[in-house]
């Protein structure tokens, strides 16, 4: 029996997001898709998420999500995004990546980030 290796690199990352049910567009070096926030004060809101396509996926995870519209994050480390003025980059790499190097693991990380949001918005 031969083990099937998951696709690696940007193609593997895009394929994994599509298998998870997302309609993904590639915008330069980013995978961009609509994301329904399921938890926290923003539950029920649809945002756009951009993830930098990582050359050595799944060995490395995207550094942090790019979010549109701007929501801010109460723990700071929010930066401008190369995706445009309506986007922000949350500098939040997943802390447990070594335990689950999958799209599912990264989506769990996103869910956790959205639970941390308050009701405010970015400045």
N, C-alpha and C positions, 0 to 999 in steps of 0.2 A: 504494500500500500504506500502510495506517495503522498507526502504532506503537501497541501496547497498553501503556498505563501501568499499573504495578502499583497495587493498592489502597493508599491512603495512610491515615494516622491509625490509631486503635485498631482499626477494622474490618479494615484491611489487615494489621496485625500479627497479629490473631487468625486471619485467613484463611491467612496464611503459615505459622503454627505448625500449623494443621490440615493444610495441604498437605504439611508435613514429616512428618505421621503421628502427631501428638500429639492426644490427647483433651483439649481445653482447656476449662476452666471460667472464667467471668469472675466474679471476686470483687471487687466495688467497682471500683476503678481498676487491677486487676491481672488478668493472664492467669496461671492456675495449672494446672500439669500435672505428671504423673509423668515422671521423667527417670531413665533407666538409666545409671549412671556406667560408662563403658566403659574408662577408663584410670586409672592410679595405684593407690594402696593401697586405695581404696574401690571398685575395679572390681567389677562385679556387684551393687552396692547400688542400690536404687531410692530416690530422694529426691523430694520435691516441690519444684518450682521455681515461684516467682512472679516475674513480670516486670511492672513498672509499664507500663501502657498509655500510650504516648507520643503526645501530640496531633499532633506533626508527623512521625510515622513515615513514611518511612524517613530523613528528613533527620537526625533525632536518634535515638540508641539509648537503651534503658533505662539508667539510671545504673549499675546493678549488680544481680545476682540476689538474690532472697530465697530462702533455703534452709530446708527442714525435713526431717528433724530437724536440730538444731543440730550442726554439724561443726567449727566454728571454721575459721580460715584462718591458716596460719603467717605470712603477711605482714601480719597485723593488719587494721585498718580494718573491723572487724566490728561492726555496730550492731544495736540492737533493731529489730524490724520491725513495721509497723502490721498485719501479717497475724496476729499473735498471739504468745503467749509461747513456743511451740514453734518459732518462726521466727527467723532472723537475716538481716540484710542485709549482703551483702559489697559494700563500696564499691569496685567494680572496673568502671569503664566500659571498653568495648573501645578499645584504643589505636589500632587500625587501621580504625576505622569508615569513614573517608573512602574507603578502598580497596574495601570490600565492605559496602554498606548493605542487607543482606538478612537474612532469618531464618537462612539457612545460615551467614552470617558471624557472627551472634550465637551460634549453636549451636557454632561452632568456638571462639569465645571461652569459652563455658562449659566445653567439653572441656579447654581449656588451664588454666582455673582448677582443675579437678579433678585435673589432673596435679600441681599444686603442693601438694596436701594431704599431710599426714603421717598417721600412724596414730592420733593423739590425738583428743580431742574438745574442744568448747568448755568453758569454765569454768562 
